[in-house]
Amino acid sequence: MSGHSKWSTIKRKKGAEDAKRGKIFTRLARDITIAAREGGGDESANPRLKMAIAKARAANMPKDNIERAILRGTGGLEGEEMVELTYEGYGPDGVAYIIDVLTDNKNRALAEIKHAFSKSGGSLASAGSVTWQFEQKGYFAINPDGVDFDEVFMVAADAGADDVVDEGDVIAVYTPREMFGAVEKALEEAGYTITESGLRWEATNETELPLDKAIQNMRLLERLEELDDVQSVSSNLMITEEVAAAFETAS
């Protein structure tokens, strides 16, 4: 999980920069839409939606934007149908990528993803050519403030999690896909604050590259993550401490 952990940490550090670039509302609206799509538009019965709305309010997102994002997720906006898509591709030196998308415009999403790959020296691949190198895992990020790591570990492990990692600013819990719901319920009942959750593609084997090639792939990861329609990006790039530090310096 090390590569995904370091990339998640880098993305969180860039959160303030996203806000400065005016992208924070787009990201928050997408999170609300996804939560409403998966669990319904009633925040009292949908913990993930409640969390997404709380984050949006904390960022001073207008009420109308929040309500529109909920309606978009539940299909309440006439003429706006959201569809989920998965694209596969290869970056520089054959690094494998899986891109999960939620969009109301498939042509736009495809064109933007193609452009990101082309700009980075990569290309899209046919369905099934990449996914065999990954497995889907559940992921939860827990606010570590006032939390005992060992207790989180025991609660998560007892519910079926297969890895718990202290990432500094969050405690990350990884689960088999089929145990996602059970672990989510156990964490919520234990009173932990889940700041992020979802399913992720995890590489079964990571690809180690020279520093310059690794940074090229990190830039591709960033370009893809910045696209409004992209829900998540996974790769089999090995992100070492050296690579993460060099990328942050270059950025």
C-alpha positions as CSV (number, residue, x, y, z in Angstrom):
1,M,0.0,0.0,0.0
2,S,3.0,2.3,0.3
3,G,2.8,3.9,-3.2
4,H,-0.9,4.7,-2.8
5,S,-0.3,6.0,0.7
6,K,2.3,8.5,-0.4
7,W,0.2,9.7,-3.4
8,S,-2.8,10.2,-1.0
9,T,-0.6,12.2,1.3
10,I,0.7,14.4,-1.6
11,K,-2.9,15.0,-2.8
12,R,-4.0,16.1,0.7
13,K,-1.1,18.6,0.8
14,K,-2.2,20.0,-2.5
15,G,-5.7,20.6,-1.1
16,A,-4.9,24.2,-0.2
17,E,-3.5,24.8,-3.7
18,D,-6.8,23.4,-5.2
19,A,-8.7,26.0,-3.2
20,K,-6.4,28.8,-4.5
21,R,-7.0,27.6,-8.1
22,G,-10.8,27.8,-7.5
23,K,-11.2,24.0,-7.9
24,I,-12.3,23.2,-4.4
25,F,-16.1,23.6,-5.0
26,T,-15.9,21.4,-8.1
27,R,-14.3,18.6,-6.0
28,L,-16.7,19.0,-3.1
29,A,-19.7,19.0,-5.5
30,R,-18.4,15.8,-7.1
31,D,-18.0,14.1,-3.6
32,I,-21.6,15.1,-2.8
33,T,-22.9,13.8,-6.1
34,I,-21.1,10.5,-5.7
35,A,-22.4,10.0,-2.1
36,A,-26.0,10.9,-3.1
37,R,-25.8,8.5,-6.1
38,E,-24.6,5.6,-3.9
39,G,-26.6,6.1,-0.8
40,G,-29.5,8.4,-1.6
41,G,-30.2,12.1,-1.0
42,D,-31.1,12.0,2.7
43,E,-28.1,12.9,4.7
44,S,-29.6,11.6,8.0
45,A,-29.6,8.1,6.4
46,N,-26.4,8.5,4.4
47,P,-23.3,9.0,6.5
48,R,-21.0,9.5,3.5
49,L,-23.3,12.3,2.1
50,K,-23.5,13.9,5.6
51,M,-19.7,14.0,5.7
52,A,-19.4,15.4,2.2
53,I,-22.0,18.1,3.0
54,A,-20.2,19.0,6.2
55,K,-16.9,19.5,4.3
56,A,-18.7,21.6,1.7
57,R,-20.2,23.9,4.3
58,A,-16.9,24.2,6.1
59,A,-15.5,25.5,2.8
60,N,-18.4,28.0,2.5
61,M,-19.9,26.3,-0.5
62,P,-23.2,28.0,-1.4
63,K,-26.4,26.1,-0.3
64,D,-27.7,26.1,-3.9
65,N,-24.5,24.3,-5.1
66,I,-24.9,21.7,-2.5
67,E,-28.6,21.1,-3.3
68,R,-27.8,20.9,-7.0
69,A,-25.0,18.3,-6.4
70,I,-27.4,16.2,-4.4
71,L,-30.1,16.3,-7.1
72,R,-27.5,15.5,-9.7
73,G,-26.5,12.4,-7.8
74,T,-30.1,11.2,-7.2
75,G,-31.2,11.9,-10.8
76,G,-33.3,14.8,-9.9
77,L,-32.0,17.2,-12.5
78,E,-33.8,16.9,-15.8
79,G,-31.5,16.2,-18.7
80,E,-28.5,15.4,-16.5
81,E,-27.8,11.7,-16.3
82,M,-24.6,10.8,-14.5
83,V,-22.8,7.6,-15.7
84,E,-19.9,5.7,-14.2
85,L,-17.1,4.7,-16.5
86,T,-13.7,3.0,-16.1
87,Y,-10.8,3.7,-18.4
88,E,-7.4,1.9,-18.6
89,G,-4.1,3.1,-20.0
90,Y,-0.4,3.1,-19.9
91,G,1.9,5.9,-19.0
92,P,5.6,6.5,-19.7
93,D,7.7,3.2,-19.5
94,G,4.5,1.1,-19.4
95,V,3.1,2.1,-16.0
96,A,-0.5,0.9,-15.8
97,Y,-3.4,3.2,-14.9
98,I,-7.1,2.7,-14.1
99,I,-9.3,5.8,-14.1
100,D,-12.7,5.8,-12.6
101,V,-15.0,8.5,-13.9
102,L,-18.4,9.9,-13.0
103,T,-19.7,12.2,-15.7
104,D,-22.7,13.7,-17.5
105,N,-20.8,13.9,-20.7
106,K,-18.9,10.8,-21.9
107,N,-17.4,12.5,-24.9
108,R,-15.9,15.3,-22.8
109,A,-14.5,12.9,-20.2
110,L,-12.9,10.6,-22.9
111,A,-11.3,13.6,-24.7
112,E,-9.8,15.1,-21.6
113,I,-8.4,11.8,-20.4
114,K,-6.9,11.1,-23.9
115,H,-5.3,14.5,-23.9
116,A,-3.8,13.9,-20.4
117,F,-2.2,10.7,-21.6
118,S,-1.0,12.1,-24.9
119,K,0.6,15.1,-23.2
120,S,2.4,12.8,-20.8
121,G,3.7,10.3,-23.4
122,G,1.1,7.6,-22.6
123,S,-2.0,6.2,-24.2
124,L,-5.4,4.7,-23.4
125,A,-5.6,0.9,-23.6
126,S,-8.5,-1.5,-24.4
127,A,-10.8,-2.8,-21.6
128,G,-9.3,-5.6,-19.6
129,S,-5.7,-4.9,-20.6
130,V,-4.8,-3.3,-17.3
131,T,-7.3,-4.4,-14.7
132,W,-5.7,-7.9,-14.3
133,Q,-2.8,-6.1,-12.6
134,F,-5.0,-4.7,-9.9
135,E,-7.5,-5.8,-7.2
136,Q,-10.2,-3.6,-5.8
137,K,-9.9,-2.7,-2.1
138,G,-12.1,-0.7,0.3
139,Y,-10.5,2.4,1.8
140,F,-11.3,4.6,4.8
141,A,-9.4,7.6,6.1
142,I,-9.9,8.3,9.8
143,N,-9.2,11.6,11.6
144,P,-6.4,10.6,14.0
145,D,-7.1,13.4,16.5
146,G,-7.6,11.8,20.0
147,V,-7.6,8.4,18.5
148,D,-5.6,5.4,19.6
149,F,-4.1,3.6,16.6
150,D,-4.1,0.2,18.3
151,E,-7.8,0.5,19.0
152,V,-8.6,1.4,15.4
153,F,-6.5,-1.5,14.3
154,M,-8.4,-4.0,16.5
155,V,-11.8,-2.6,15.5
156,A,-11.0,-2.7,11.8
157,A,-9.3,-6.1,11.9
158,D,-12.1,-7.7,13.8
159,A,-14.5,-6.4,11.2
160,G,-12.5,-7.8,8.3
161,A,-9.9,-5.2,7.3
162,D,-6.6,-6.5,6.0
163,D,-4.4,-3.4,6.6
164,V,-4.3,-0.3,8.8
165,V,-1.7,2.3,8.2
166,D,-0.7,5.5,10.2
167,E,-0.2,8.1,7.5
168,G,0.3,10.9,9.9
169,D,-2.6,13.2,9.0
170,V,-5.0,10.2,8.7
171,I,-5.2,6.6,9.7
172,A,-5.9,4.6,6.6
173,V,-7.9,1.4,6.7
174,Y,-7.8,-1.0,3.7
175,T,-10.4,-3.8,3.3
176,P,-11.2,-6.6,0.9
177,R,-14.0,-5.3,-1.4
178,E,-16.6,-7.7,0.1
179,M,-15.9,-6.5,3.6
180,F,-16.3,-2.8,2.9
181,G,-19.8,-2.5,4.4
182,A,-18.9,-4.5,7.5
183,V,-15.8,-2.4,8.2
184,E,-17.6,0.9,7.6
185,K,-20.3,-0.1,10.1
186,A,-17.8,-1.1,12.7
187,L,-15.8,2.1,12.4
188,E,-18.9,4.3,12.6
189,E,-20.3,2.4,15.6
190,A,-16.9,2.8,17.3
191,G,-17.4,6.6,16.9
192,Y,-14.5,7.3,14.5
193,T,-14.7,10.2,12.1
194,I,-14.3,8.9,8.6
195,T,-13.1,11.8,6.4
196,E,-12.9,9.8,3.1
197,S,-14.0,6.4,1.9
198,G,-14.6,4.4,-1.2
199,L,-13.3,1.6,-3.4
200,R,-9.8,1.8,-4.9
201,W,-7.8,-0.2,-7.3
202,E,-4.6,-1.5,-5.7
203,A,-1.7,-2.8,-7.8
204,T,-0.7,-6.4,-7.1
205,N,2.9,-5.6,-8.1
206,E,4.4,-2.1,-8.3
207,T,6.8,-0.9,-11.1
208,E,10.0,0.8,-9.9
209,L,11.4,3.4,-12.3
210,P,14.4,5.8,-12.5
211,L,13.6,9.1,-10.7
212,D,13.0,11.1,-13.9
213,K,10.6,8.5,-15.3
214,A,8.8,8.2,-12.0
215,I,8.3,12.0,-11.9
216,Q,6.9,11.9,-15.4
217,N,4.3,9.4,-14.3
218,M,3.6,11.4,-11.1
219,R,2.8,14.4,-13.4
220,L,0.4,12.2,-15.3
221,L,-1.3,11.1,-12.1
222,E,-1.7,14.7,-11.2
223,R,-3.1,15.7,-14.6
224,L,-5.7,12.9,-14.4
225,E,-6.7,13.7,-10.8
226,E,-7.3,17.3,-11.7
227,L,-10.0,16.5,-14.3
228,D,-13.4,17.3,-13.1
229,D,-15.0,14.1,-14.2
230,V,-12.3,11.8,-12.7
231,Q,-13.4,10.1,-9.5
232,S,-10.1,8.3,-8.8
233,V,-6.9,7.3,-10.4
234,S,-4.8,4.2,-9.6
235,S,-1.4,3.1,-11.0
236,N,1.2,0.5,-10.3
237,L,4.0,3.0,-10.0
238,M,6.2,2.5,-7.0
239,I,6.2,5.9,-5.2
240,T,9.2,5.8,-2.9
241,E,10.1,8.5,-0.4
242,E,12.7,9.8,-2.9
243,V,10.2,10.0,-5.7
244,A,7.6,11.7,-3.5
245,A,10.1,14.3,-2.3
246,A,11.4,15.0,-5.8
247,F,7.9,15.4,-7.2
248,E,6.9,17.8,-4.4
249,T,10.1,19.9,-5.0
250,A,9.5,19.9,-8.8
251,S,5.9,21.0,-8.3
